Structure formats: C-alpha cells, structure tokens
Amino acid sequence: MTELETIARWVAQGARVLDLGCGDGRLLRRLWQTKQALGYGVEIADAHVLGCIRNDVNVLQMDLEDGLAAFADKSFDVVILSETLQAIHRQEYLLREMLRVGREAIVSFPNFGYWRARIQIAIAGHMPVSKELPYQWYDTPNVHHCTLVDFEALCGKLGFSILERVVLTEGATVSTLPNLLGALALYRVTSPASTNPLTVPPQAPHQHRQQDQRRQPQG
Amino acid sequence: MIVTAHTARFTEPLRLSSGAVLPEFEIAYETYGELNAARSNAVLVCHALNASHHVAGTYAGDPDNVGWWDNMVGPGKPLDTERFFVIGSNYIGSCFGSTGPASTNPATGRPWGADFPVVTVEDWVAAQARLAERLGIERFAAVMGGSLGAMQALQWALSYPERVRNSIVIAATPRLSAQNIAFNEVARQAIMTDPDFHGGHYYDRGVVPVRGLRIARMIGHITYLSDDAMMEKFGRQLRRSERGFDFGVDFEIESYLRYQGDKFSTYFDANTYLRITKALDYYDPAADFGGDLSKAFARARADFLVVSFTSDWRFSSARSREIVRALLDNRRVVSYLEIDAPQGHDAFLLEDPRYHDALRAYFGNIAL
C-alpha cells in the first residue's frame, strides 16, 4: 500500500478536502477522480502552483506558516498534511488550525525513529539521508523531525484523538515495532471539538455534475 | 495581428444605477479569433482606468498603436485567439469610442459634458451584456480583467451568474479602501479646480483642463508603481548635472511624472476621469449584504481564478484574499495566485512567466 492509497482510503466519497503543501496537486486529482472529493490545495512554491493549475486542481498560493486564516471553522471534512509537518516551524499552531477548519486531519511524516535513521546517527555518526529524507543537514527544508512516539505525545498534549495509524516501509504496512521499522507514518486524527457538522450545506448535485465535466483530464 | 475597431449602437434605453437613463448608447469593441459553432469559446476582456477596447494587435497602417494587453492576448499567447473568440469592450462613459461625456446628448444636440450621468461598474456590465447579446453569446467561457477590469469580471459573475463559466480576477479589490478613495478625490479636485474645467462644460469653450488632468495622472501613476520599483527605475538620479535650487525638474522621477501627465492630458477626457474614479469609489458588491462579501458571492456560479501581486499596494494581496475567502465560504471552485513580483499594481500588465504560464494553463483547461 502506498501513502496515496492510504490517504484515499481515509477520505469519504464526496468529501471536502484541504491539502496543505499539496505539491503539484496529484493527491487532490486522485481524490477527485476516485472519490469525487472537492478539494483545495495550499502551496507556496510557484512551480507547484503551476503544476496544480495544469492538473486542473484548485490551488491557493499561501504560506502555511501564516496559519489557515483564509478558511472558516469546520469548513472541510478532512485537512491533509502530507510529508510537510517536518518542514513547518510552528507545528502546534498549524495542527490546531487544521482541526479548527477540518473535522479530521490526516498527517504523514518520515519517521525519524526508523532504524536506518537511527543507525546513521548512532553508528555512522551523521544525520540520516534516505529516500524519505533525501537532504543533507545543511540544505534541508526540514526543521522539526519527529518519531511516532513524539507525534503521539504531541497529539496527547493538544487533546487530539488518534482514529487510525498506518506505518509504511517501502510500500508495505508495518505492524511490528513500528517506531523502529516504519519509514513513513500516517495518522488520522480528530479533536473532541471537531465533531460539529459542516456549517454550509453541500452544493446541489447538478453543480457537481457541471464540475465533473469541467474537471475531465485533458488527455 | 491586424485588428479593426467596431461600434455597436443600442437604441433601447439603459437605466443606470443612479436612476438616470441613457436613451441610447454606443459601445466600441474589437474581436480577435473566431466564435466557434457552439458559441462556447467567447472571452470578454474588461479594461482598466485609462485603457480601451484596443486589447491586442495593431490597426492597419498604424503599427505603433499596439493593444494594451498584447502580451496576454493573441495567437499563441496565454489567452490564445487561435482557440478563443476574444472581445475587448470599451465601457460607457469612456472617451475612446463608447458613448461618453464628449458624445452628443440627443436631447440638446450638444456634448453631454457635465450632464453625462455618473455610471457604475454594474452599469458597465449591463451595457456589455447587451453587446454580448448582439454578438450572439449566451455564455462566456471567461470574463477577465485587471484592476478596474477585474471589478467588471467579478460583477459579471454576480449580475449574470449563468452567463459566465470562469471569472478571472487580476490585481483586484472587492471595494476601495478609504486611502484608495482619497487618492481618487485628490485627482478629481485637481481636475475640478482647473480654471479650464468650467464645471465640466469645457468642450463648447474649446479648452481642456490640462493642468488638472496632468496632476490627476501623476497621482495615479504613483499608486501604480511600488516604492521599490520606483527607486529601482529612477532612484534619486538628477536630470541635470547638479541641483538647480529652483523648481524646475531636478529628479528623474519628476521628469517621468511630468511626461506621463503631459501625455495623458493630450488624449484623455477630464469628465471621463471623474466618472471612472467615481465608479471605482462606489463599487462594493457587499454593500447590499451588510458588508458581508460572502453573502454577496452566494449567487455566483462561475469558477474563479484570482491573481494578485505581492508588491501591489494600491490593491494589495490581502484584498484579493478577501475575495478568495468569500468564494471559499460559498464553495466555489477557485484558485489563487500570489505572484511575488516587484513592480506594484502595474505588474498585471507585464510579462512574468509565472503569471503568464498559469493563465495559459488555466485557459488550456477550459473545455470548449
């Protein structure tokens, strides 16, 4: 199972999705195609924003570090932060914001407790460099690494409930010693205050059909 | 691309927001490309303060008069006229061909002058809708504009929700700030206090309030450029070898503003300038909804592309984000680009690959 497949499985049919740090929008495109999920991506990099437009995905060029002021409370079913958590400066703030604007959040990140990372530090004595963490320490955009244990502790502190967790290594699900054997962690979380219904009713079905036509792949 | 300007005449009266009625009117327009059989590829381009329906291309025998958005519109350009049928339309009240203050008032047989009514963005859009009907366009693939043109693109989506598939809103604001209005008022005062203004009836007297127009344009120009762009372009560079200790032109920026003012005063009409700035001041789609822009956009049905430029202090990115927020509140399909460009408000007229590539991609995804 891939990260994309895991996330797609967690997103309900027709859900309203916000993808933070959405890259070129491939996840949102897939969620549109497979789940008819109306999504918006947030991205700061010009090249990614252009990629989203080319992929016919809604994209909003904004800086996540400024929070999610553009979005109303509980205006999304799911807010996704895919492999971006480690590059954020104000993680607590952003995680709180995610569950302010969304009923659920999906967070994935490279596990710094993965045994290969541990060995590189403990035996080889250098900062981990891997497929999941391809950067040298001096050119990495990543500023806040964590392990499964760390993230779950932060969830506890923020009062978030973990609904599901999937740990992956090279496309395979890890169930034994996940904090040691897992390269990538995915969490589906909520907070007790996040269970309110959406404030705005969904669009009429005929408008969705219009969007269907509009969002066809262009070949 | 060689283009031709056209005029469409409308004899059915147009009731304006002010309550005044234009008994008849003309709209100057140009078209580029071909309307397809399904009539699904029409794009309306709305112009800003001092531009016209001459959006792209050149006129036969006049190669220097290039359309104001020629880098955006044309064959192979981001808005590709090989694929789209593009219409540039001059708003009413203008001095470039559509009925305006210098036109003949049918009631008197003399120029309207000060008697030409104050028109609004809503009025412009209503007049453009007549032009669309005349051209056989029931639904635009897109309505697009920058600055004041962007207000028209927004208003199209509000006045005629079913007739706009995409609204492309560039360097926009949903309503002017007090500061924006203040700049406009200074420009108007410059015109109205010019001794040659004669309360707006200067056509008969064979004079033009040149001094007022010059100052109005100079003020406008300051707001179109960012501080950095102005510093980069002109700095504190002197025009002459040393300071003159008089009030001639010392600095390059003074020379530039005077040049722009002089040029403007030879082709622009003072009565038009007063009315356009008033239309800008009045525009506020949220006014009827207790100031709530989200409620104002509830009737919009279009998909939106909103573009702002980070150095634009006239209509800052924060103002565009207000529009985006209102659209998100209504679950509209919307993308928002915030281009980190240094030039200020005028960036929307300039060629920036990030901006143009995005527009090209967006238009490429509009199914015809």
Interface residues (C-beta under 8 A of the other chain):
Chain A: R16 L38 Y40 D46 V49 L50 C52 I53 R54 D56 N58 V59 L60 Q61 M62 A70 F71 A72 S75 V200 P202 Q203 Q207 Q211 Q213 R214 Q216 Q218
Chain B: R165 R301 D303 R321 V324 R325 L328 D329 N330 R331 V333 V334 S335 Y336 L337 E338 I339 D340 R354 D357 A358 A361 Y362 G364 N365 A367
